[in-house]
Amino acid sequence: MLKRRTFFSAAALAAALTLTSCAGGSPAASPSTPAASETAAVFNDADVTFAQAMLPHHEQAVEMSDELLAKDDIDEDVRNLATEIKMAQEPEIAQLGDWLSEWGTGEYNMSDMGGMNGMDGMMSSDDMAMMQDASGVEASTLFLEQMTVHHEGAVAMAQSEIDDGQNPDAQAMAATIVATQTAEIAVMADLLATL
């Protein structure tokens, strides 16, 4: 259990450090400096697709985590993981929205995203209802199983951004997502084996 807690803390620290670098580096940096403006201006369709797809994907992960955290009788390690996922993804949601605004692409439209490979791993309304109705070990198990599929989808989307994107900050976030969520998938497999 101590090993898992250490991992969770390390994952949160890694995500925070990466987000700090994604957000523009040092506190003295300003959006009006040439380097920051140039970085924001460099983007392609893959970057836009990544931000538009990852934003609702992250929002659903936070929703799933909130649903679990509102329940009683949840395994402490599963509760800690849900907290870590929420803490890592909420700042990324804000950053993704900022990029879409900077790039002039506006808010995402879920109806425009039907059939897009980037939406892999999204839970259906039935999946979410099952999670809402579950309790105790069943809720912990459903959360871990569903979040594993959800993370696998995020890793695939992030890898596409690494391969095809152009914006260095978006690519840095994608690299963090691949690293942290791949590690969390392994942790979730361990947790499932202990429930």
Phi and psi in degrees as a GROMACS rama.xvg file:
@    title "Ramachandran Plot"
@    xaxis  label "Phi"
@    yaxis  label "Psi"
@TYPE xy
-62.8383  -38.9831  LEU-2
-60.8085  -42.3199  LYS-3
-65.456  -42.9481  ARG-4
-62.6583  -39.2235  ARG-5
-63.2999  -41.2005  THR-6
-61.5372  -47.2412  PHE-7
-57.5489  -44.102  PHE-8
-65.4497  -41.3575  SER-9
-65.4482  -40.5736  ALA-10
-63.9726  -41.515  ALA-11
-64.9418  -41.1468  ALA-12
-64.4982  -44.0006  LEU-13
-60.9411  -43.2531  ALA-14
-63.7983  -42.2038  ALA-15
-63.5689  -42.4112  ALA-16
-64.8113  -40.9269  LEU-17
-66.9099  -41.7796  THR-18
-63.2899  -35.9651  LEU-19
-61.303  -43.6529  THR-20
-69.8171  -34.2164  SER-21
-68.0384  -30.3206  CYS-22
-77.9858  -3.33995  ALA-23
127.508  8.64849  GLY-24
84.5468  -127.224  GLY-25
-72.0101  154.884  SER-26
-60.4774  -22.4863  PRO-27
-76.3746  -15.0865  ALA-28
-65.1607  145.811  ALA-29
-131.387  144.494  SER-30
-58.1145  -19.056  PRO-31
-84.4549  -10.9197  SER-32
-70.3382  148.55  THR-33
-57.4362  -42.4208  PRO-34
-61.1612  -44.2213  ALA-35
-66.6047  -41.445  ALA-36
-64.9175  -41.9245  SER-37
-64.4096  -41.3619  GLU-38
-63.3333  -43.8362  THR-39
-65.9646  -32.7713  ALA-40
-77.1203  -17.918  ALA-41
-87.7224  106.808  VAL-42
-160.308  159.73  PHE-43
-134.63  -174.645  ASN-44
-61.115  -34.7359  ASP-45
-64.2672  -37.9316  ALA-46
-64.0948  -43.6957  ASP-47
-63.9555  -45.5117  VAL-48
-59.7458  -43.4136  THR-49
-58.2859  -50.5372  PHE-50
-65.5823  -43.147  ALA-51
-66.9756  -34.2262  GLN-52
-83.2521  -39.0727  ALA-53
-72.5981  -28.7435  MET-54
-60.6658  -55.5909  LEU-55
-67.6566  -27.9773  PRO-56
-63.4818  -47.9984  HIS-57
-63.9142  -41.0298  HIS-58
-58.8185  -39.2156  GLU-59
-68.8456  -37.0278  GLN-60
-61.8953  -40.0853  ALA-61
-65.7529  -41.5972  VAL-62
-60.882  -43.6623  GLU-63
-62.1109  -42.3971  MET-64
-65.4103  -43.6657  SER-65
-60.4916  -41.4992  ASP-66
-60.1576  -44.9926  GLU-67
-67.2713  -44.609  LEU-68
-65.9701  -19.8782  LEU-69
-80.313  -8.03233  ALA-70
-93.2681  155.07  LYS-71
-92.3016  167.362  ASP-72
58.6582  39.2333  ASP-73
-101.265  136.801  ILE-74
-50.547  135.93  ASP-75
-63.0379  -39.2241  GLU-76
-67.2776  -36.7295  ASP-77
-67.8642  -41.4484  VAL-78
-60.5698  -43.1507  ARG-79
-63.2936  -40.8097  ASN-80
-63.025  -44.8328  LEU-81
-59.7072  -39.4507  ALA-82
-64.0887  -43.8433  THR-83
-63.9071  -41.4686  GLU-84
-61.5559  -46.2778  ILE-85
-61.7119  -44.7675  LYS-86
-64.4031  -35.3705  MET-87
-75.5017  -36.4928  ALA-88
-89.5104  -26.8581  GLN-89
-59.7888  -46.3963  GLU-90
-65.9568  -32.488  PRO-91
-67.1826  -35.8921  GLU-92
-58.2667  -46.3542  ILE-93
-62.1572  -43.0837  ALA-94
-64.9615  -42.1859  GLN-95
-60.3515  -42.8468  LEU-96
-63.1982  -40.103  GLY-97
-61.8947  -43.7778  ASP-98
-61.6235  -45.0319  TRP-99
-59.3796  -38.5532  LEU-100
-67.1423  -45.7566  SER-101
-61.6981  -36.5844  GLU-102
-84.1291  -2.25022  TRP-103
70.0241  25.2784  GLY-104
-97.4051  -9.23054  THR-105
70.0455  -171.984  GLY-106
-72.0311  153.301  GLU-107
-71.029  157.16  TYR-108
-126.845  110.66  ASN-109
-57.4977  -32.2723  MET-110
-68.9805  -21.7751  SER-111
-81.936  -6.06482  ASP-112
-108.073  10.4247  MET-113
-61.1722  132.416  GLY-114
77.7257  1.24195  GLY-115
-77.201  131.788  MET-116
-58.0675  -28.2139  ASN-117
-64.2223  -13.8311  GLY-118
-90.0471  8.94743  MET-119
-53.6465  140.127  ASP-120
91.2158  -5.00488  GLY-121
-69.6307  139.074  MET-122
-80.7111  144.167  MET-123
-78.7371  169.871  SER-124
-64.0883  -32.1871  SER-125
-66.0834  -41.6697  ASP-126
-59.9636  -45.0298  ASP-127
-65.4735  -37.4253  MET-128
-65.9738  -39.287  ALA-129
-60.3252  -43.2904  MET-130
-64.1043  -41.3294  MET-131
-63.2313  -38.5571  GLN-132
-82.037  -16.3718  ASP-133
-80.189  161  ALA-134
-146.222  164.93  SER-135
55.6089  -136.346  GLY-136
-61.3721  -37.0779  VAL-137
-61.1508  -42.6812  GLU-138
-65.5466  -42.9594  ALA-139
-61.3845  -43.6027  SER-140
-64.1951  -47.5011  THR-141
-59.8906  -43.8328  LEU-142
-58.5639  -48.258  PHE-143
-65.0716  -41.9454  LEU-144
-66.0333  -46.8364  GLU-145
-68.1698  -40.7477  GLN-146
-69.6799  -29.2457  MET-147
-62.2539  -47.8797  THR-148
-62.298  -41.9088  VAL-149
-61.4231  -47.0601  HIS-150
-62.8676  -40.5427  HIS-151
-59.2344  -39.6458  GLU-152
-64.5349  -41.5003  GLY-153
-65.1849  -40.4852  ALA-154
-62.4785  -41.7946  VAL-155
-63.4441  -43.3843  ALA-156
-63.3215  -43.1505  MET-157
-65.4325  -37.5586  ALA-158
-65.2049  -36.6143  GLN-159
-62.0062  -38.8293  SER-160
-65.2358  -42.8674  GLU-161
-60.9639  -41.5359  ILE-162
-73.2498  -39.2028  ASP-163
-117.945  -14.7243  ASP-164
-73.4964  170.418  GLY-165
-126.141  -29.3661  GLN-166
-74.2763  122.107  ASN-167
-63.2979  -34.4888  PRO-168
-70.8302  -40.4038  ASP-169
-65.1559  -38.063  ALA-170
-67.5568  -35.215  GLN-171
-65.8916  -42.1098  ALA-172
-61.9994  -42.6069  MET-173
-60.2594  -40.8358  ALA-174
-63.6972  -39.0531  ALA-175
-64.267  -42.4416  THR-176
-60.9884  -44.9592  ILE-177
-59.6668  -47.2909  VAL-178
-67.1037  -50.9896  ALA-179
-71.8056  -41.1567  THR-180
-76.4357  -29.3265  GLN-181
-63.9822  -42.5634  THR-182
-64.3451  -40.1901  ALA-183
-67.6487  -32.2458  GLU-184
-60.372  -41.7127  ILE-185
-65.5648  -41.0015  ALA-186
-63.6502  -41.3577  VAL-187
-64.4747  -36.2568  MET-188
-63.2498  -41.0625  ALA-189
-63.9206  -43.7509  ASP-190
-64.4943  -41.0237  LEU-191
-59.88  -35.4136  LEU-192
-71.4506  -18.5571  ALA-193
-100.329  -10.5825  THR-194
